[in-house]
Amino acid sequence: MTGKELRIVGRRVRKVDGIELVTGQAKFTADMKLPGMLYGFARRAGQPAGKLEGVKKDEALKIPGVVDVLTAEDLPGPNLIGVLPPFDQPVLATGDIRYAGESVAFVVAETREAAKRGAAALDVRITEVPPILTVDEALGDGARKIHENGNITFSRKLIKGDADKALAEAPVVVENTYETSFQDHAYLEPETDLAVPGGDGRITVYASCQSPFHLRGLIAANLSVPAGRVKVVQSNTGGSFGGKDDVAVEIGILAAAAALRTGRPVLVAHERGESMVGSNLRHASRITITTGATKEGKIVARKIKIILDGGAYASESPFVVMKALIHAAGPYLIPHVFVESTAVYTNKTYAGAFRGFGVPQVTFASESQMDELAAKLGMNPLTLRKINALRPGDATATGQVFKQSVGLLQAIEILEKERLPEKPEDPSDRYLYGTGHSCMLQGISNGAEGVDVVGATVQVSQDGSALVGLGLTELGQGSRTVYAQIAAEELGIPLETVTVRQVDTDSVHDSGPTVASRSTTVGGMAVLKAAREVKESLLDMAALMLQTDKKEIYFQDGFAILSKNPDARIPLREVATAAYWTGHPLMHLAFSKAPEAKYDHDTHQGSIYIAYNFGAHRMSIRIDRWTGEVRVLEHLAAHDVGKVINPVGLEGQVEGGSLIGYGYAHMEKIEESRGIIRNANFADYAVPSIKDRIPTRTLVVEEANPTGPYGAKGVGEPPVAATAACFANAVSDALGVRFTRLPVTRQDILRALQSGAATHGGDKNG
């Protein structure tokens, strides 16, 4: 991109905030203690459907330490939250109860324990209504309407060619239905907000959140104050993965309303059970796919129907519908595609954003069927994927053509070159071995889901150091390090002299939500543009000082250096000081705007995303036929990332995303009974621990993306989908039985072995 050797971008560097995090110096919202601080706790409905007849506060207010109780009528604004208007979710319930975790009242007390006792003492009267707990019930004739507009949250179709005709003429056809269950975000730090009233009529909210400006806007609306009266500071955030959008807004509004009423700071810090019961989950799904191919393995058509269980409220369901719709056909060149994607309301915990945003569900279904097709053709599964893989110049399912940065074929070829792990001697014939493959693509940026603009500032001080600010949040993914590297690279200063601030809505530009793997691509480009503008100003100053044309000067290691004579150099701090005193700008605000998606809204044919991350994974496993235990022997994750900014951060993202995908495919399952979550804790809801860490090896393909800084594109979400899919395929390869529902748990595997369903194991094989 710059035509010069990169000195900081591409280097293995530690996270700029890593030391304070691992030493415990970093303070999170729940660590904050302020004079006179109160604690808030929400009373939940406790049943999935009904009519709220009333809430009596008297007994709660008698509890020692209870200061106030808020119900819906105590909120001065519309009492509504959501992502897309018209909003359909109340902050505090008024009439309809739509899921068991619905907040009906908010108790504020001197201690958290008193707030909990006060919530329990509330007299909440709800007339029960029979809940609608499945998508089939919700879509059935005469079904009760969960919302006035019916039980379909959002639905869209993608049409390319004539899938029905092509399937009817295809020599080989496979069809199956696949299901996935809900998944909890399971971040280490549950949701936490602290609202602090100011003497100037303003309120400051310290939030563990993902989208501070979204939070600010909805707090202001529900308090009926101008947005400028609300300041949101993003605290250190212990993970989010999409989950701290909705819930951070709900508790932020409640904390802020209580703080204004009492004139005291109010902290809301969820416990794990509250987090799991009251927050959004990954959408459960049912996906039917029919694939037609030639006898040589060339896919000619795919027809796909996706039903997503969105739970009680819309949240991010419209976006997940779109993402699933666009990615369902997989990263393959297919001339005829028909996809119908629909989200449905039910009386269950609502579903929203979760790392991957619908792509893990459809990738599991798509890649399972690729293996089934390969088996029917008698073909190697990876060979089948290679035959159909998108290449530069090919049209995606939406008809979009990328002439570059399509590195799927290279990713597959990397896997082909890697030897499989050797199987040890097993005289007892106790173990079964299997290998699974998967390919995927993930759209980078908001694309068809919305406008994608990021504003960033870069400011150089007189000592030559730099301060970077933008509205995208650091959630543990390492974006502050990436931004620091980009600024340091462009300005030619040491990395340790760059500071990237935490988001403060008073000090940075609204850059939208930190989602869609857009931080590096769109946010990084904004930082790059801002740094270049400041650099031009410094070059003008340095040219005056060195009495030469600025084209003859470059910045490196904190010096302005004359190209013709590198010994002629001036410390950048002297250049910056001179620039300050002569009026050369040392700060610039720049914007990065992704090209708007242009497509037909009926067929979804057109340009959707600025780039795709393409990936190919391979996983080798060993199954203990006596216990059903699965051990991952090797996991290879090859991704086209455009350009690696920080190899350490890249590997962390791939390993972390892969572990979420592994948990999704093998361990994590929300257990519900009549709409009540029964395992809202980490004792009964199994998530991968450090002991379950899988041996992931990151393999890099760098096919430069012209829309990203130095050619980079995001990698935060893609490993989730590919890992889940290749795990399922590895288990099926080992057992000889196709599992069509995630998660495939150890119990599921053991049942297949004991029943004899597994053709490669079971009782008949000992």
Secondary structure, 3 states (H helix, E strand, C coil): CCCCCCCCCCCCCCCCCHHHHHCCCCCEHHHCCCCCCEEEEEEECCCCCEEEEEEECHHHHCCCCEEEEECHHHCCCCCEECCCCCCCEECCCCCEECCCCCEEEEEEECCHHHHHHHHHHCEEEEEECCCCCCHHHHHCCCCCCCECCECEEEEEEEEECCHHHHHHHCCEEEEEEEEECCECCCCCCCCEEEEEECCCCCEEEEECCCCHHHHHHHHHHHHCCCHHHEEEEECECCCCCCCCCHHHHHHHHHHHHHHHHHCCCEEEECCHHHHHHHCCEECEEEEEEEEEECCCCCEEEEEEEEEEEEECCCCCHHHHHHHHHHHCCCCECCCEEEEEEEEEECCCCCECCCCCCCHHHHHHHHHHHHHHHHHHHCCCHHHHHHHHECCCCCECCCCCECCCCCCHHHHHHHHHHCCCCCCCCCCCCCEEEEEEEEEEEEEECCHHHCCCEEEEEEEECCCCCEEEEECCCCCCCCHHHHHHHHHHHHHCCCHHHEEECCCECCCCCCCCCCCCCCHHHHHHHHHHHHHHHHHHHHHHHHHHHHCCCHHHEEEECCEEEECCEEEEEEEHHHHHHHHHHHCCCCEEEEEEECCCCEECCCCCCEECCCEEEEEEEEEEEEEECCCCCEEEEEEEEEEECCCCCCHHHHHHHHHHHHHHHHHHHHCCCCCEECCEECCCCCCCCCCCCHHHCCCEEEEEECCCCCCCHHHCCCCCCHHHHHHHHHHHHHHHHHHCCCCCEECCCHHHHHHHHHHCCCCCCCHHHC
